[in-house]
Amino acid sequence: MELRAVLRVLRPRVGEAILDAGCGGGYYTEALHRQGALVTGTDMSIEMVRQVRRATGLPVFASNLEQGAAGPVFDAVLSCGALEFCRAPEKAVREMAEALRPGGGRVVLMIPAVTMLSHLYRYYHARHGVSINLFSFADVESMARAAGLQITESRRAGFNHVVRMEPAGEGEQP
Ligand SMILES: C[S@@+](CC[C@H](N)C(=O)[O-])C[C@H]1O[C@@H](n2cnc3c(N)ncnc32)[C@H](O)[C@@H]1O
């Protein structure tokens, strides 16, 4: 369900350069590769980076979302299920916007909304000593604005927002 929503909102095209930021085990990295995109994965976990590289042969690098990404060369940045772990998610979104090629691109995020189920998700992580963020739609709007982006599409997948953001002044409002 999430993959379908992500692909519908991202609309990847063959040959596009797409960054999968916080790629984890490479689920979306591989899905984008299958769609014909030139995908690069990044994750702060060296073990994940090694594992995905070994398993897929795709370019995957160690990088902290909050400290900047390679760029500005990407047609799109996708980040699924990673922003909730960031201490400064608004900084991470700014860095993703910086990774877009000049004059275009989009950032697509899948992040947990504030719902009963996502509170359970947060409780699960808290039991393992990990604190995570949940995001109201106002939080998402505020992160987009701070990064010079505007929300051009938004849908829900399970307890997540799947949001498309484009440089302010481009694209259409939802
Ligand atoms: C729940 S997994 C999601 C992985 C993948 N995107 C997916 O949806 O299958 C979250 C990943 O985000 C990574 N992560 C968390 N904080 C990060 C940060 N500040 N910079 C880069 N990666 C981060 C973690 O190492 C982990 O691999």
The ligand as an SDF file (V2000), in Angstrom:
LIG
                    3D

 27 29  0  0  0  0  0  0  0  0999 V2000
   12.5450    2.5930    9.2610 C   0  0  0  0  0  0  0  0  0  0  0  0
   14.0010    2.6450    8.2870 S   0  0  0  0  0  0  0  0  0  0  0  0
   13.3090    3.0320    6.6970 C   0  0  0  0  0  0  0  0  0  0  0  0
   14.1720    2.5740    5.5880 C   0  0  0  0  0  0  0  0  0  0  0  0
   13.6140    2.6910    4.1610 C   0  0  0  0  0  0  0  0  0  0  0  0
   13.5120    4.0760    3.7300 N   0  0  0  0  0  0  0  0  0  0  0  0
   12.2940    1.9890    4.0210 C   0  0  0  0  0  0  0  0  0  0  0  0
   11.2680    2.6630    4.0090 O   0  0  0  0  0  0  0  0  0  0  0  0
   12.3030    0.7590    3.9210 O   0  0  0  0  0  0  0  0  0  0  0  0
   14.7650    4.1760    8.7410 C   0  0  0  0  0  0  0  0  0  0  0  0
   16.1580    4.3670    8.2180 C   0  0  0  0  0  0  0  0  0  0  0  0
   16.5140    5.7420    8.3850 O   0  0  0  0  0  0  0  0  0  0  0  0
   17.8630    5.8100    8.7160 C   0  0  0  0  0  0  0  0  0  0  0  0
   18.1050    7.0980    9.3760 N   0  0  0  0  0  0  0  0  0  0  0  0
   17.5880    7.5460   10.5340 C   0  0  0  0  0  0  0  0  0  0  0  0
   18.0360    8.7760   10.8120 N   0  0  0  0  0  0  0  0  0  0  0  0
   18.8550    9.1210    9.7710 C   0  0  0  0  0  0  0  0  0  0  0  0
   19.6330   10.2740    9.4740 C   0  0  0  0  0  0  0  0  0  0  0  0
   19.6660   11.3250   10.3020 N   0  0  0  0  0  0  0  0  0  0  0  0
   20.3600   10.2770    8.3440 N   0  0  0  0  0  0  0  0  0  0  0  0
   20.3360    9.2040    7.4940 C   0  0  0  0  0  0  0  0  0  0  0  0
   19.6160    8.0830    7.7250 N   0  0  0  0  0  0  0  0  0  0  0  0
   18.8880    8.0480    8.8560 C   0  0  0  0  0  0  0  0  0  0  0  0
   18.0950    4.6230    9.6230 C   0  0  0  0  0  0  0  0  0  0  0  0
   19.4700    4.2520    9.6690 O   0  0  0  0  0  0  0  0  0  0  0  0
   17.2120    3.5670    8.9700 C   0  0  0  0  0  0  0  0  0  0  0  0
   17.9430    2.7790    8.0590 O   0  0  0  0  0  0  0  0  0  0  0  0
  1  2  1  0
  2  3  1  0
  2 10  1  0
  3  4  1  0
  4  5  1  0
  5  6  1  0
  5  7  1  0
  7  8  2  0
  7  9  1  0
 10 11  1  0
 11 12  1  0
 11 26  1  0
 12 13  1  0
 13 14  1  0
 13 24  1  0
 14 15  1  0
 14 23  1  0
 15 16  2  0
 16 17  1  0
 17 18  1  0
 17 23  2  0
 18 19  1  0
 18 20  2  0
 20 21  1  0
 21 22  2  0
 22 23  1  0
 24 25  1  0
 24 26  1  0
 26 27  1  0
M  CHG  2   2   1   9  -1
M  END
$$$$
